[in-house]
């Protein structure tokens, strides 16, 4: 068999990055000959097989012909006569259009190695415009490789603008947009994904709820970066530093959507933006068919991030009410992600990138105090039903009040023991 390692495995190997999965192209074979060798066919739209031992994917060399709009409007032709160079030509970027023989010989018909060295994301051919999904893929690769200095080639960005203007990205299915979004959120520099989409005009078409944040001012004393859109991407960057969890990163990305709906006469104030953001968040998640976990956490962060920041001044009853609303007195699945997203909001401001967030430790301590109140002890006293619920809440408020007094005393002691130039 003529077998070649292709795509991301070759690219990442040459860049010295970890190779997470390997894909292979097979030249000169048929589906029948692959199955006789023990390969298991798994491809629905074109011939892809799993190796009988490694279970890595092996695809027959193929070409594609555009016959309809959208990223699915292709006729695929796979046959033993398709050469490797033609298979590589159908790929999106030159850095993804290289192949390597099993003994390590590089095959690079479209200048991928040169673009790797020059840190350029460049399309392989004019056929790039035939698949609108490539607009998102280029933005995602920009997010993946931004830390290495990669930039989108001007001519490739021009083609992306052309595709957006022609309405090509409008034909993308919600499932594929969401899939690329989650992959981008998982990258090292996810904010770059949205920057590239803005540069080509696709962000306004695919993520209008985020696009409308740009140009909206905020109070300079709390947001030295002023622009809400810039703050949003800074919060996403901060979230990427804090956690690899894409659910938390999505919550950081969407926490201020309500500011995009603030009437201009109210600027730079955004009173009530927490509630205003619920509808655009629901629209975004519904349109892209986001999994429930993403919407659930994003909604909690949107509604309560302001109260999370103000824990030092909140009354014990308000703190307990927030804990109930977050539903973290019954389970803890969203508690730490919530705190991480709120911390990302604070650190996503100009000059605040390394600012400590002691509020998170306070919330953890106050939650522990509330959880220490056991319903069973109240049941043993004969309380039931509504009376039990009322007393349980009151007992938790008293426990939180005592813990908050302890935290406040500790905080004062910490300030007193610090040298003057380190005092807050």
Secondary structure, DSSP 8 states (H G I E B T S, - for coil): -EEEEETHHHHHHHHT------EEEEES--HHHHHHTT-EE--SSS-EEE-TTT--EEEE-EEEEE-SSSTT-EEEEE-TT--HHHHHHTSSBGGGS-EEETT--EE-TT-HHHHHHHTEE-BSSGGGGG-THHHHHHHHHHHHHGGGT-EE-HHHHHHHHHHHHTTGGGGS-HHHHHHHHHHHHTSTTTHHHHHHHHHHTHHHHH-HHHHTTTT-B--TTT-TT-BHHHHHHHHHHHHHHH---HHHHHHHHHTTGGGGGS-GGGTT--TTHHHHHHHHHHHHHHHHT--HHHHHHHHHHHHHHHHHHTGGG--HHHHHHHHHHHTTTT--TTHHHHHHHHHHHHHSSTT-TT---THHHHHHHHHHHHHTS-HHHHHHTT--HHHHHHHHHHHHHHHHHHHHHHHHHHHHHHHHHS-GGG--
